[in-house]
Amino acid sequence: MAEKLSRLFISVRQVPQLLAPPPATVSSSEVPRVFWKPYIHTGYRPVHQTWRYYFSTLFQQHNEAINVWTHLVATLILLLRFQQLSQRVDFGQDPHSQPLLIIITASITYLTFSTLAHLLQAKSEFWHYSFFFMDYVGVAIYQYGSALVHYYYAIEPSWHERIRGFFMPTAALLAWLSCAGSCYAKYHYHQSAWLLSRLCQEVPSGLAYLLDISPVVHRICTASSAGHTDPALLYHKCQVLFFLIGAFFFSHPYPEKLLPGKCYFFGQSHQIFHVCLVLCTLAQIEAVVLDYESRRHIYSLLQGDLAHHFSALCLFTVTCSVLTAAYMARKVRHKLSFKED
């Protein structure tokens, strides 16, 4: 009897070992902390499983489930919205509709890339880096798209006169710098040098947002003196509010800092950031649609036939961002192969 109890005790002690993730191909000191803790306690999924396994976790509870579903649902909503708009907007023949098409495409792109990054990044250390580099490309595209529609549709003539000489080229540069800074921070400062990582990631993004949102802020500030009702302003105000709330939770780890060990599955600051960013994007799209439909007499005079030039600049920004992400992914592969040697 004592021998049976002893064997049972040994078996119970081995359960945590059986539930632990399979060993990585690199040393534990080099693997990001997201791969260290067993799935059963924290929701972190094991590495080096099949792609089918990670896709199947779309319908399982784990630490990234909320992050995946917030952006996945928003993607589906925007696809439906685009299908509705295509029935009344001539995206093929109306050149003034090109910025609207770009922002919808950019929004769907960044939401899709983010969904894939959070769903599949646990595959391995290389894919963890690569998928988030792809995520940063999506963010850069969205930043440029936001700058474009704010400049094209939302801007007031007085503000357009002040910034028309530099706004769009600077917006494209900052969008690329945002991607490059985020990729570099992820590669060089991952899980270390927290302040330097934040500076590389947030300074270009912060400057880009200040520039990109300036036409909207100027319009909101001058709307009270205009003396007329503007239906798009409420959506513009909402997008600014949701972005600022989301930016706070992106930069500050609350509530998990107040509840350590309690927010592995629900309540993470990044989850709150995702929800706020989705609400910001949906409000922005509605504001842009209203501006496109009601302000043609303004933007057609201000922008003339520049829509094709802005579309070309968008393609240039996308190309630079993709090449940057590919270069950083190559550096990660080289670094990992060097460590294995």
C-alpha positions as CSV (number, residue, x, y, z in Angstrom):
1,M,0.0,0.0,0.0
2,A,2.8,2.4,0.9
3,E,4.5,1.6,-2.4
4,K,1.4,2.5,-4.4
5,L,0.9,5.8,-2.5
6,S,4.6,6.6,-3.2
7,R,4.1,6.0,-6.9
8,L,0.9,8.1,-7.0
9,F,2.7,11.0,-5.2
10,I,5.5,10.8,-7.8
11,S,3.0,10.9,-10.6
12,V,1.2,13.9,-9.2
13,R,4.5,15.8,-8.9
14,Q,5.2,15.1,-12.5
15,V,2.0,16.7,-13.8
16,P,3.5,20.3,-14.0
17,Q,6.3,18.9,-16.1
18,L,3.9,17.2,-18.5
19,L,1.9,20.4,-18.8
20,A,5.0,22.6,-19.4
21,P,5.8,23.8,-23.0
22,P,8.1,21.7,-25.1
23,P,11.8,22.8,-25.0
24,A,12.8,25.6,-27.4
25,T,15.6,25.3,-29.8
26,V,17.5,28.1,-28.1
27,S,18.6,28.6,-24.5
28,S,16.0,29.8,-22.0
29,S,18.0,32.9,-21.3
30,E,17.5,34.0,-25.0
31,V,13.8,33.1,-25.3
32,P,11.4,36.0,-24.7
33,R,9.5,35.8,-21.4
34,V,6.2,35.2,-23.2
35,F,7.4,31.6,-23.7
36,W,8.5,30.7,-20.2
37,K,5.3,30.1,-18.3
38,P,3.1,27.1,-18.6
39,Y,-0.2,27.5,-20.5
40,I,-2.4,26.0,-17.7
41,H,-1.6,28.8,-15.3
42,T,-1.1,31.9,-17.4
43,G,-2.7,31.2,-20.8
44,Y,0.7,31.3,-22.6
45,R,0.6,28.7,-25.4
46,P,3.5,26.3,-25.9
47,V,6.0,27.0,-28.7
48,H,6.9,24.8,-31.7
49,Q,3.4,23.4,-32.3
50,T,1.8,23.0,-35.7
51,W,0.3,25.9,-37.5
52,R,-3.0,24.1,-37.2
53,Y,-2.7,24.1,-33.5
54,Y,-2.3,27.9,-33.3
55,F,-5.2,28.5,-35.6
56,S,-7.3,26.2,-33.5
57,T,-6.6,28.4,-30.4
58,L,-8.8,31.0,-32.0
59,F,-11.7,29.2,-30.2
60,Q,-9.8,28.5,-27.0
61,Q,-9.2,30.6,-23.9
62,H,-5.6,31.9,-23.7
63,N,-3.9,35.1,-22.9
64,E,-4.1,36.5,-26.4
65,A,-7.8,35.5,-27.1
66,I,-9.3,38.9,-26.3
67,N,-6.6,40.7,-28.4
68,V,-7.4,38.4,-31.3
69,W,-11.1,38.7,-31.2
70,T,-11.3,42.4,-30.8
71,H,-9.5,43.1,-34.0
72,L,-11.1,40.1,-35.8
73,V,-14.6,41.3,-35.1
74,A,-13.6,44.9,-36.1
75,T,-12.2,43.5,-39.4
76,L,-15.5,41.8,-40.2
77,I,-17.4,45.0,-39.3
78,L,-15.3,47.1,-41.7
79,L,-15.6,44.5,-44.5
80,L,-19.4,44.8,-44.2
81,R,-19.1,48.6,-44.1
82,F,-17.0,48.6,-47.2
83,Q,-19.5,46.3,-49.0
84,Q,-22.2,48.8,-48.1
85,L,-20.2,51.8,-49.3
86,S,-19.3,50.2,-52.6
87,Q,-22.9,50.2,-53.5
88,R,-23.1,54.0,-53.4
89,V,-19.5,55.2,-53.9
90,D,-17.8,54.8,-57.3
91,F,-14.3,53.9,-56.1
92,G,-13.3,53.2,-59.7
93,Q,-14.3,56.4,-61.4
94,D,-14.4,59.1,-58.6
95,P,-10.8,60.2,-57.9
96,H,-11.9,61.9,-54.7
97,S,-12.9,58.5,-53.3
98,Q,-9.4,57.2,-53.4
99,P,-8.4,58.5,-49.9
100,L,-11.6,56.9,-48.5
101,L,-10.6,53.6,-50.2
102,I,-7.1,53.9,-48.7
103,I,-8.3,54.4,-45.1
104,I,-10.7,51.5,-45.3
105,T,-8.1,49.3,-46.8
106,A,-5.5,50.4,-44.3
107,S,-7.8,49.8,-41.4
108,I,-8.7,46.3,-42.5
109,T,-4.9,45.7,-43.1
110,Y,-3.7,46.7,-39.7
111,L,-6.6,44.9,-38.0
112,T,-5.9,41.7,-39.9
113,F,-2.1,41.9,-39.3
114,S,-2.7,42.5,-35.6
115,T,-5.1,39.5,-35.5
116,L,-2.5,37.2,-37.1
117,A,0.3,38.5,-34.9
118,H,-1.5,37.9,-31.7
119,L,-2.9,34.5,-32.9
120,L,0.3,33.0,-34.3
121,Q,3.3,34.8,-32.6
122,A,3.7,31.9,-30.1
123,K,4.9,29.5,-32.9
124,S,8.6,30.3,-32.2
125,E,10.9,33.1,-31.4
126,F,11.5,33.9,-35.0
127,W,7.8,34.0,-35.8
128,H,7.1,36.0,-32.7
129,Y,9.4,38.8,-34.0
130,S,8.3,38.4,-37.6
131,F,4.6,38.6,-37.0
132,F,4.9,41.7,-34.9
133,F,7.1,43.3,-37.5
134,M,4.2,42.7,-39.9
135,D,1.9,44.2,-37.3
136,Y,4.0,47.4,-37.3
137,V,3.8,47.6,-41.1
138,G,0.0,47.5,-40.7
139,V,0.2,50.3,-38.2
140,A,2.4,52.4,-40.5
141,I,-0.1,52.0,-43.3
142,Y,-3.0,53.0,-41.1
143,Q,-1.1,56.1,-39.8
144,Y,-0.5,57.2,-43.4
145,G,-4.2,56.5,-44.3
146,S,-5.4,58.5,-41.3
147,A,-3.1,61.5,-42.2
148,L,-4.4,61.4,-45.8
149,V,-8.1,61.4,-45.0
150,H,-7.7,64.1,-42.3
151,Y,-5.8,66.3,-44.7
152,Y,-8.0,65.5,-47.7
153,Y,-11.5,65.6,-46.3
154,A,-11.5,67.0,-42.8
155,I,-9.2,70.0,-43.1
156,E,-10.4,73.6,-43.1
157,P,-9.1,76.0,-45.8
158,S,-7.3,78.1,-43.2
159,W,-5.3,75.2,-41.8
160,H,-4.7,73.8,-45.3
161,E,-3.0,77.1,-46.3
162,R,-0.5,76.7,-43.4
163,I,0.5,73.1,-43.8
164,R,0.0,72.1,-47.4
165,G,3.7,72.4,-48.3
166,F,4.9,69.7,-45.9
167,F,2.0,67.8,-44.4
168,M,1.8,64.7,-46.5
169,P,5.5,64.1,-47.1
170,T,6.1,64.5,-43.4
171,A,3.2,62.2,-42.6
172,A,4.7,59.5,-44.9
173,L,8.1,59.9,-43.3
174,L,6.8,59.6,-39.7
175,A,4.7,56.6,-40.7
176,W,7.8,54.8,-41.9
177,L,9.8,56.0,-38.9
178,S,7.1,54.6,-36.6
179,C,7.4,51.2,-38.3
180,A,11.2,51.3,-38.3
181,G,11.4,52.5,-34.6
182,S,8.9,49.8,-33.5
183,C,10.8,47.1,-35.4
184,Y,14.1,48.2,-34.0
185,A,12.8,48.4,-30.4
186,K,11.3,44.9,-30.7
187,Y,14.6,43.5,-32.1
188,H,17.1,45.4,-29.9
189,Y,15.3,46.1,-26.7
190,H,12.8,43.3,-26.4
191,Q,11.9,42.7,-22.7
192,S,14.9,44.9,-21.6
193,A,15.8,48.6,-21.6
194,W,12.1,49.4,-21.2
195,L,12.6,53.2,-21.4
196,L,14.7,53.0,-24.6
197,S,12.2,50.6,-26.1
198,R,9.3,53.0,-25.4
199,L,11.2,55.9,-26.8
200,C,12.0,54.2,-30.1
201,Q,8.4,53.0,-30.4
202,E,6.3,55.9,-29.0
203,V,8.2,59.0,-30.1
204,P,7.8,58.6,-33.8
205,S,4.2,57.4,-33.3
206,G,3.4,60.3,-31.0
207,L,4.8,62.8,-33.5
208,A,2.9,61.2,-36.3
209,Y,-0.3,61.4,-34.4
210,L,0.1,65.0,-33.4
211,L,0.6,65.9,-37.1
212,D,-2.0,63.5,-38.5
213,I,-4.8,64.7,-36.1
214,S,-4.0,68.4,-36.4
215,P,-6.6,69.1,-39.2
216,V,-9.3,67.4,-37.0
217,V,-8.3,69.3,-33.8
218,H,-8.2,72.6,-35.7
219,R,-11.6,71.9,-37.1
220,I,-13.0,71.0,-33.7
221,C,-11.6,74.1,-32.1
222,T,-12.9,76.4,-34.8
223,A,-16.3,74.7,-35.2
224,S,-18.0,76.7,-32.3
225,S,-17.4,80.0,-34.1
226,A,-18.7,78.6,-37.4
227,G,-22.3,78.7,-36.3
228,H,-23.5,75.6,-38.2
229,T,-24.2,72.0,-37.4
230,D,-21.5,69.5,-38.5
231,P,-22.7,65.9,-38.2
232,A,-19.1,64.5,-38.6
233,L,-17.7,66.4,-35.6
234,L,-19.2,64.1,-33.0
235,Y,-17.4,61.1,-34.6
236,H,-14.2,63.1,-34.9
237,K,-14.4,64.0,-31.2
238,C,-15.0,60.3,-30.4
239,Q,-12.1,59.1,-32.3
240,V,-9.8,61.6,-30.5
241,L,-11.2,60.6,-27.1
242,F,-10.9,56.8,-27.8
243,F,-7.3,57.2,-29.1
244,L,-6.2,59.1,-26.1
245,I,-7.7,56.6,-23.7
246,G,-6.1,53.8,-25.7
247,A,-2.7,55.5,-25.7
248,F,-2.8,55.7,-21.9
249,F,-3.4,52.0,-21.5
250,F,-0.8,51.2,-24.1
251,S,1.8,53.2,-22.2
252,H,0.8,52.2,-18.6
253,P,0.3,48.6,-17.5
254,Y,-3.0,49.0,-15.7
255,P,-4.9,47.2,-14.2
256,E,-2.4,44.3,-14.1
257,K,0.1,46.5,-12.2
258,L,-2.6,46.8,-9.5
259,L,-3.6,43.2,-9.7
260,P,-0.4,41.2,-10.3
261,G,-1.0,37.7,-11.6
262,K,-4.8,38.3,-12.0
263,C,-5.0,39.5,-15.6
264,Y,-3.4,36.8,-17.7
265,F,-6.7,36.0,-19.5
266,F,-8.9,39.2,-19.0
267,G,-8.3,42.8,-18.0
268,Q,-4.8,43.4,-19.5
269,S,-4.0,46.9,-20.4
270,H,-3.3,45.8,-24.0
271,Q,-6.8,44.4,-24.3
272,I,-8.3,47.7,-23.2
273,F,-6.0,49.4,-25.7
274,H,-7.3,47.1,-28.5
275,V,-10.9,47.9,-27.6
276,C,-10.2,51.7,-27.6
277,L,-8.3,51.5,-30.9
278,V,-11.1,49.6,-32.5
279,L,-13.7,52.2,-31.3
280,C,-11.4,55.0,-32.6
281,T,-11.1,53.4,-36.0
282,L,-14.8,52.8,-36.4
283,A,-15.6,56.4,-35.3
284,Q,-13.0,57.7,-37.7
285,I,-14.4,55.8,-40.7
286,E,-17.9,57.1,-40.0
287,A,-16.5,60.7,-39.7
288,V,-14.6,60.3,-43.0
289,V,-17.6,58.9,-44.8
290,L,-19.7,61.9,-43.7
291,D,-16.9,64.3,-44.7
292,Y,-16.6,62.7,-48.1
293,E,-20.3,63.0,-48.7
294,S,-20.9,66.5,-47.3
295,R,-17.7,68.5,-47.9
296,R,-17.0,67.9,-51.6
297,H,-17.4,71.6,-52.3
298,I,-14.5,72.2,-50.0
299,Y,-12.0,69.4,-50.7
300,S,-12.5,69.4,-54.4
301,L,-11.2,73.0,-54.6
302,L,-8.4,72.5,-52.0
303,Q,-7.1,69.2,-53.4
304,G,-7.8,69.5,-57.1
305,D,-6.4,66.4,-58.9
306,L,-3.8,65.4,-56.2
307,A,-5.6,62.2,-55.2
308,H,-3.4,60.1,-57.5
309,H,-0.2,61.7,-56.1
310,F,-1.3,60.8,-52.6
311,S,-2.1,57.3,-53.6
312,A,1.4,57.0,-55.1
313,L,2.9,58.3,-51.9
314,C,0.9,55.7,-50.0
315,L,2.4,52.9,-52.2
316,F,5.9,54.3,-51.5
317,T,5.3,54.3,-47.7
318,V,4.0,50.7,-47.8
319,T,7.0,49.6,-49.8
320,C,9.5,51.2,-47.4
321,S,7.7,49.8,-44.4
322,V,7.6,46.2,-45.9
323,L,11.3,46.3,-46.8
324,T,12.2,47.5,-43.3
325,A,10.2,44.7,-41.7
326,A,11.7,42.2,-44.0
327,Y,15.2,43.4,-43.2
328,M,14.6,43.2,-39.5
329,A,13.2,39.7,-39.8
330,R,16.3,38.7,-41.7
331,K,18.5,40.1,-38.9
332,V,16.4,38.1,-36.4
333,R,16.9,34.9,-38.4
334,H,20.7,35.5,-38.6
335,K,20.8,36.2,-34.8
336,L,19.0,33.0,-34.0
337,S,21.1,30.9,-36.4
338,F,24.2,32.4,-34.8
339,K,23.0,31.5,-31.3
340,E,22.3,27.9,-32.4
341,D,25.8,27.6,-33.8
